[in-house]
Amino acid sequence: MQMKLSELQGKLILADKHGNALWLNERECSIQRRNQKVVEEAPSTFLDPETRRAMGEQAVALAKAVKYSSAGTVEFLVDSSKNFYFLEMNTRLQVEHPVTECITGLDLVQEMIRVAKGYPLRHKQADIPINGWAVECRVYAEDPYKSFGLPSIGKLSQYQEPLHVPSVRVDSGIQQGSDISIYYDPMISKLITYGSNRAEALKRMEEALDNYVIRGVAHNISLLREVIVHPRFVQGDISTKFLPEVYPDGFKGHELTDLERRQLLATAASLYVAEQLRSQRFLGTPRIPIAKSKRSSWELSVHLGGRIYPVAVSKHGSSFSVEVDGMKLNVTSEWNLASPLLSVTIDGTQRTIQRISRNASGETSIQFLGTVYKLQILTKVAAELSKYMPEKAAEDTSSILRSPMPGTVVAVSVKPGDMVSEGQEICVIEAMKMQNSMIAAKTGKVKAVHCKAGDTVGEEELLVELE
């Protein structure tokens, strides 16, 4: 029988010192990477009422057998036939307990304190409801494009939680200016959304992720957003192998449809023109007479994903009409360029975007549908002249080994003059409670070793060179 490894963070139980115990429904926690949960929800899409009750009763029986008192979680594995198997018991609250609080209405920390004080439970099993649906995403300081998330460090130069979105809860212990270091777990926060049903909870999560501002460190917002909108996840087809099955070649970010690509190009071009118009005005100095520009149309060249798109923009009030790929799109916004969040309406479709960076050469990074895209926007004249600019030669990465993350060197297995084979371990880097083996990209002789055990290294720091 093939196992459907839907690891249900099983049954949360609550037991007192007087022999009373309750089960508080299940939590689905199958979306994992390296055996760590990424997305959790309650209740589960997989369980029926009979299986839910049977699991709950066994969890309570276990708690009573060991005379357990407090909150805890009995974890089960469930196969495709809804047979369930005991995995372990965690005698504590877990990271994902807010989703249980959302659907039951109980304050679990308060209940734990009451039990510890010796009070009997205030509720009966019949009092424990399933009201609505809750989803939790673990927001990490990680680069999701490296093994679904290798740790990132740095200072949170800008940080804004999406608390203005309805039915959103954020549990965090950081604020703008906080440092994310190599010494602790890289979790930034727990982002929880609630809805009357699963579709509503997921839609609010999508909105919350779009409105979450995190600057200064890499983060996994793009991966989280792709998971919750993926058709397989939306249908409830979930297992612990979800990520490697859906992304067998690793996570690459959101793959734009033709319409989404045009929306991104039109938005980026409109943002560029809005900035150009702002730069022509002096704010707060009405005494100085300024001739108003009569210009109302622009011809631009936008680079995206290795392709060049000619884009024509014309301004009509606060809106822009943008022609790209032979189609015209109407882009409207308040164009508050000082805000990290920008709400844009494109032909009636509302999108929340974030402009991450820009420079004087026209390069800009825009977070669109959760993924950050790099574009270059040039005027038609600048685009024609750009072909004369020399290009920097790409580095031969097969002959060098750089650290993919900040961390501490645990061990170095080679020295100058050693011969190594492709795939051979060269050194081990530890970061945020994980050890990562660094291997050779080709067969060759070690030319130089730039690290030793105990060294602290940064991301992209040179470790070893091969001849």
C-alpha positions as a printed Julia matrix, in Angstrom:
467×3 Matrix{Float64}:
   0.0    0.0     0.0
   1.42   3.37   -1.02
   1.67   5.85    1.83
   0.21   9.33    1.39
   2.46  11.09    3.86
   0.07  13.82    4.93
   1.67  14.59    8.26
  -1.17  15.95   10.3
   0.3   17.82   13.24
  -2.07  15.64   14.39
  -4.36  16.23   17.15
  -3.8   19.08   19.52
  -4.91  17.83   22.93
  -5.6   19.68   26.16
  -5.54  17.77   29.44
  -5.81  18.81   33.09
  -4.67  17.31   36.39
  -8.15  15.93   37.12
  -8.28  13.27   34.42
 -10.04  15.39   31.79
  -8.74  15.62   28.23
  -9.96  17.05   24.93
  -8.84  16.86   21.31
  -8.92  20.18   19.46
  -9.09  18.96   15.85
  -6.18  18.48   13.48
  -3.63  20.57   11.64
  -2.39  19.72    8.16
   1.36  20.29    7.96
   2.48  18.34    4.91
   4.17  21.17    2.99
   7.75  20.75    4.19
  11.35  21.13    3.17
  14.15  19.29    4.97
  11.53  17.93    7.4
  10.58  21.44    8.49
   7.04  22.76    7.98
   6.43  25.66    5.6
   2.63  25.93    5.31
   0.07  24.67    7.84
  -3.7   24.79    7.94
  -6.66  23.73   10.02
  -8.73  21.72    9.51
  -7.35  19.19    7.04
  -8.74  18.83    3.52
  -8.09  15.08    3.7
  -9.91  13.9     6.81
 -13.55  12.94    7.09
 -15.5   13.31   10.37
 -15.13   9.62   11.24
 -11.34   9.59   10.83
 -11.08  12.91   12.64
 -12.98  11.51   15.62
 -11.03   8.23   15.68
  -7.69  10.07   15.66
  -8.89  12.44   18.36
 -10.05   9.66   20.62
  -6.72   7.83   20.29
  -4.81  11.02   21.02
  -6.87  11.59   24.16
  -6.4    7.95   25.2
  -2.65   8.37   24.9
  -2.67  11.54   27.0
  -4.71   9.88   29.73
  -2.54   6.74   29.7
   0.58   8.77   30.53
  -1.36  11.13   32.84
  -0.37  14.11   30.73
  -1.54  17.59   31.73
  -1.18  20.73   29.58
  -1.48  21.3    25.85
   0.34  18.99   23.48
   0.26  17.52   20.0
  -0.03  13.89   19.0
   1.26  13.52   15.45
   0.07  10.93   12.97
   0.91   9.84    9.44
  -2.08   9.11    7.24
  -2.07   6.95    4.1
  -4.23   7.28    0.99
  -6.87   4.99    2.53
  -7.13   7.19    5.64
  -5.36   4.64    7.83
  -3.37   6.57   10.42
  -0.22   5.7    12.3
   1.23   7.21   15.47
   4.4    9.19   14.84
   5.27  11.04   18.06
   3.93  13.32   20.74
   5.21  16.85   21.31
   4.54  17.87   24.89
   4.23  21.58   24.18
   2.53  24.13   22.01
   3.92  24.2    18.49
   4.63  26.93   15.97
   1.33  26.37   14.16
  -0.99  26.57   17.2
  -2.61  29.85   15.96
  -4.55  27.99   13.25
  -6.16  25.86   15.98
  -7.0   28.97   17.96
  -8.65  30.49   14.88
 -11.04  27.6    14.21
 -11.84  26.77   17.86
 -11.9   30.25   19.42
  -9.73  29.07   22.34
  -6.73  30.93   23.74
  -4.41  27.95   24.12
  -1.75  29.78   26.12
  -4.38  30.87   28.62
  -5.71  27.31   28.84
  -2.18  25.99   29.49
  -1.68  28.48   32.32
  -5.0   27.48   33.89
  -4.08  23.8    33.72
  -0.64  24.5    35.24
  -2.37  26.36   38.1
  -4.46  23.27   38.79
  -7.83  24.37   37.44
 -10.01  21.81   35.64
 -10.79  22.26   31.95
 -13.63  24.67   31.23
 -14.82  22.89   28.09
 -16.32  19.57   27.06
 -15.56  17.75   23.83
 -18.95  18.75   22.43
 -17.99  22.42   22.94
 -15.03  22.26   20.52
 -16.12  23.54   17.1
 -14.6   23.85   13.65
 -15.51  27.38   12.67
 -14.1   28.44    9.3
 -10.61  27.79    8.02
  -7.14  29.06    8.95
  -3.83  28.97    7.08
  -0.36  29.72    8.44
   2.76  30.47    6.41
   6.16  30.45    8.05
   8.0   33.51    6.78
  11.73  32.8     6.8
  14.88  34.81    6.15
  15.87  32.34    3.47
  16.66  32.24   -0.23
  13.97  29.91   -1.66
  15.9   29.55   -4.93
  18.58  27.55   -3.09
  17.31  24.12   -1.96
  13.86  25.62   -1.24
  15.45  27.9     1.36
  19.0   28.42    2.56
  19.43  30.95    5.41
  20.0   34.65    4.81
  21.36  37.18    7.28
  21.31  40.95    7.48
  19.54  43.93    8.98
  15.84  44.5     8.31
  16.24  47.89    6.66
  12.49  48.09    6.08
   9.79  45.95    7.65
   6.02  46.32    7.46
   3.56  43.59    8.44
   0.28  43.29    6.47
  -1.93  43.98    9.47
  -4.18  46.27    7.43
  -5.47  43.23    5.52
  -8.69  41.86    7.13
  -8.5   38.65    9.22
  -4.7   38.61    9.34
  -2.58  37.74   12.37
   1.2   38.07   12.51
   3.23  36.5    15.33
   6.76  37.91   15.24
   9.57  38.95   17.52
  11.35  41.41   15.26
  10.92  44.94   14.01
  12.46  47.29   11.48
  16.17  47.54   12.23
  16.43  44.06   13.77
  19.38  41.87   12.83
  18.91  38.37   11.44
  22.05  36.49   12.52
  23.53  33.05   11.86
  23.01  31.96   15.46
  19.23  31.5    15.56
  16.43  29.96   13.54
  15.79  32.11   10.43
  12.03  32.41   10.97
  10.87  36.03   10.72
   7.23  35.49   11.61
   4.16  33.31   11.48
   1.62  34.78    9.06
  -1.93  33.56    9.69
  -5.12  34.27    7.76
  -8.67  33.22    8.57
 -11.76  32.82    6.43
 -15.22  31.34    6.56
 -13.93  28.64    4.2
 -10.61  27.49    2.75
 -10.89  29.52   -0.45
 -11.42  32.72    1.53
  -8.51  31.98    3.88
  -6.19  31.3     0.93
  -7.28  34.44   -0.92
  -6.53  36.53    2.18
  -3.15  34.82    2.51
  -2.37  35.74   -1.1
  -3.25  39.37   -0.34
  -1.28  39.35    2.92
   1.86  38.01    1.22
   1.61  40.68   -1.49
   1.38  43.36    1.21
   4.26  42.07    3.4
   7.27  44.4     3.15
  10.65  42.84    4.02
  13.89  44.52    2.98
  17.51  43.81    3.88
  17.4   40.0     3.83
  16.32  37.36    1.36
  12.92  35.88    2.25
  10.61  33.09    1.11
   7.52  35.15    0.24
   7.76  34.07   -3.41
   7.77  30.36   -2.52
   4.91  30.72   -0.04
   2.75  32.56   -2.55
   3.4   30.03   -5.3
   2.47  27.15   -3.0
  -0.88  28.57   -1.89
  -2.01  29.39   -5.45
  -0.76  26.16   -7.05
  -3.7   24.16   -8.48
  -2.58  20.99   -6.71
  -2.5   22.74   -3.33
  -5.81  24.5    -3.95
  -7.39  21.11   -4.73
  -6.03  19.7    -1.46
  -3.7   17.23   -3.17
  -0.99  17.58   -0.52
   1.81  15.35    0.72
   5.19  15.71    2.38
   6.76  15.34   -1.09
   4.82  18.29   -2.49
   7.79  20.63   -3.07
  10.17  18.15   -4.8
   7.29  16.77   -6.88
   5.97  20.16   -8.01
   9.46  21.69   -8.45
  11.72  18.74   -9.41
  14.41  21.1   -10.72
  14.18  23.45   -7.76
  12.05  26.53   -7.22
  12.43  29.12   -9.98
   9.82  31.7    -8.95
   6.52  32.5   -10.61
   6.3   31.66  -14.3
   4.5   34.53  -15.96
   1.65  33.9   -18.36
   1.53  36.07  -21.49
  -1.1   38.31  -19.87
   0.86  38.61  -16.61
   4.03  39.44  -18.52
   2.23  42.24  -20.36
   0.81  43.5   -17.05
   4.29  43.58  -15.53
   5.78  45.38  -18.54
   2.95  47.92  -18.59
   3.23  48.53  -14.85
   7.03  48.92  -14.96
   6.82  51.34  -17.91
   4.08  53.41  -16.2
   6.13  53.54  -13.0
   9.15  54.73  -14.97
   7.17  57.53  -16.62
   5.55  58.54  -13.31
   9.05  58.91  -11.82
  10.27  60.93  -14.8
   7.34  63.33  -14.43
   7.94  63.67  -10.69
  11.62  64.52  -11.26
  10.56  67.49  -13.4
   8.72  69.14  -10.52
   9.95  71.07   -7.47
   7.81  70.12   -4.51
   7.09  72.73   -1.84
   8.47  75.66   -3.84
   5.48  77.25   -5.6
   7.3   80.62   -5.75
   9.49  79.39   -8.56
   7.73  79.49  -11.95
   8.11  76.17  -13.75
   7.09  75.63  -17.33
   4.82  72.63  -17.56
   5.97  69.92  -19.91
   3.72  69.39  -22.93
   4.99  65.85  -23.4
   2.33  63.16  -23.13
   3.86  60.1   -24.86
   7.03  58.05  -24.49
   8.72  55.29  -26.47
  10.61  52.87  -24.23
  12.59  49.67  -24.48
  12.09  47.22  -21.6
  14.44  44.28  -20.97
  12.89  41.32  -19.15
  14.0   37.7   -19.0
  16.57  38.03  -21.79
  14.12  39.66  -24.21
  13.63  43.27  -25.28
  10.1   44.67  -25.57
   9.26  47.98  -27.29
   6.67  49.77  -25.15
   4.69  52.92  -25.98
   3.22  54.92  -23.09
   0.76  57.8   -23.21
  -0.61  59.72  -20.23
  -4.27  60.5   -19.67
  -4.84  62.23  -16.32
  -3.61  59.88  -13.59
  -3.78  56.88  -15.93
  -1.39  55.54  -18.53
  -2.27  53.81  -21.76
   0.48  51.32  -22.53
   0.95  49.44  -25.79
   3.01  46.26  -25.52
   3.04  43.2   -27.79
   0.42  44.84  -29.96
  -2.04  45.2   -27.08
  -3.11  48.29  -25.16
  -3.48  48.19  -21.4
  -4.82  50.9   -19.12
  -2.78  51.32  -15.92
  -4.15  53.38  -13.03
  -2.7   54.15   -9.61
  -2.28  56.96   -7.1
   1.45  56.69   -7.94
   2.62  57.26   -4.38
   6.27  56.64   -5.19
   7.36  57.1    -1.57
   5.35  54.07   -0.4
   6.91  50.59   -0.37
   3.54  49.24   -1.55
   1.87  50.36   -4.74
  -1.69  49.39   -5.62
  -2.1   49.3    -9.4
  -5.19  48.56  -11.48
  -4.47  47.09  -14.92
  -7.53  46.86  -17.17
  -9.7   46.38  -14.07
  -7.39  43.86  -12.35
  -5.95  45.1    -9.06
  -2.36  44.17   -8.24
  -0.23  45.11   -5.25
   3.39  45.48   -6.29
   6.6   46.5    -4.56
   9.45  48.36   -6.23
  12.47  46.81   -4.55
  15.28  48.81   -6.16
  16.26  51.03   -9.09
  19.4   52.77  -10.34
  20.44  55.44  -12.82
  21.07  52.93  -15.62
  17.38  52.07  -15.79
  17.68  48.78  -13.92
  14.8   48.14  -11.56
  13.5   45.24   -9.48
   9.76  44.84   -8.97
   7.98  42.33   -6.77
   4.99  41.18   -8.82
   2.79  38.2    -7.86
   5.25  37.46   -5.05
   8.34  37.06   -7.25
  10.98  39.75   -7.77
  11.67  40.43  -11.45
  14.68  42.36  -12.74
  14.0   44.72  -15.62
  15.87  47.45  -17.42
  13.87  50.37  -18.81
  15.53  52.64  -21.36
  14.39  55.34  -23.71
  14.46  54.42  -27.38
  17.67  56.44  -27.92
  19.43  54.94  -24.89
  18.45  51.44  -26.01
  19.99  52.02  -29.44
  23.25  53.21  -27.86
  23.42  50.44  -25.25
  24.72  47.92  -27.8
  28.05  49.78  -27.73
  28.49  49.19  -23.99
  31.05  46.45  -23.16
  29.77  43.43  -21.24
  31.53  41.98  -18.21
  32.77  38.43  -18.75
  30.98  35.82  -16.64
  32.97  34.18  -13.86
  33.96  30.52  -14.32
  32.07  29.09  -11.36
  33.21  25.51  -12.0
  36.74  26.33  -10.8
  35.75  28.11   -7.6
  33.61  27.34   -4.6
  31.73  30.17   -2.92
  29.61  29.93    0.19
  25.9   29.86   -0.8
  24.95  31.32    2.58
  26.44  33.05    5.61
  27.61  30.64    8.29
  30.48  28.99   10.13
  32.99  26.62    8.54
  32.72  23.32   10.45
  35.27  21.31    8.5
  37.59  21.6     5.49
  38.4   18.3     3.75
  41.06  19.42    1.26
  44.36  21.29    1.06
  46.31  22.9    -1.8
  47.67  20.26   -4.2
  44.95  17.67   -3.47
  43.08  16.09   -6.38
  39.3   16.18   -6.02
  36.54  14.53   -8.02
  33.3   16.1    -9.19
  30.76  15.85   -6.37
  33.42  15.3    -3.68
  32.84  17.1    -0.37
  35.24  19.99    0.07
  33.98  21.63    3.24
  30.94  21.88    5.55
  29.15  25.13    6.4
  26.83  25.38    9.4
  24.12  28.05    9.49
  21.07  28.34   11.72
  21.19  24.8    13.1
  21.83  23.18    9.71
  25.04  21.69    8.29
  25.52  21.96    4.52
  28.05  19.96    2.53
  29.88  21.97   -0.14
  31.01  19.85   -3.1
  33.34  20.25   -6.08
  31.71  21.22   -9.38
  34.38  19.43  -11.44
  37.4   17.14  -11.16
  40.67  18.97  -10.66
  43.57  19.98   -8.4
  43.05  22.3    -5.45
  44.82  25.59   -6.16
  44.04  27.49   -2.95
  41.95  27.15    0.22
  40.67  30.43    1.66
  38.97  29.16    4.83
  39.56  26.97    7.84
  37.41  25.31   10.47
  35.91  27.89   12.8
  35.88  30.74   10.28
  32.71  32.8     9.85
  31.98  33.36    6.18
  29.48  35.52    4.3
  27.28  34.68    1.36
  29.26  34.38   -1.91
  32.58  34.46   -0.01
  35.35  32.57   -1.82
  36.18  29.27   -0.1
  38.25  27.11   -2.45
  39.84  27.52   -5.91
  40.61  24.7    -8.35
  43.19  24.79  -11.16
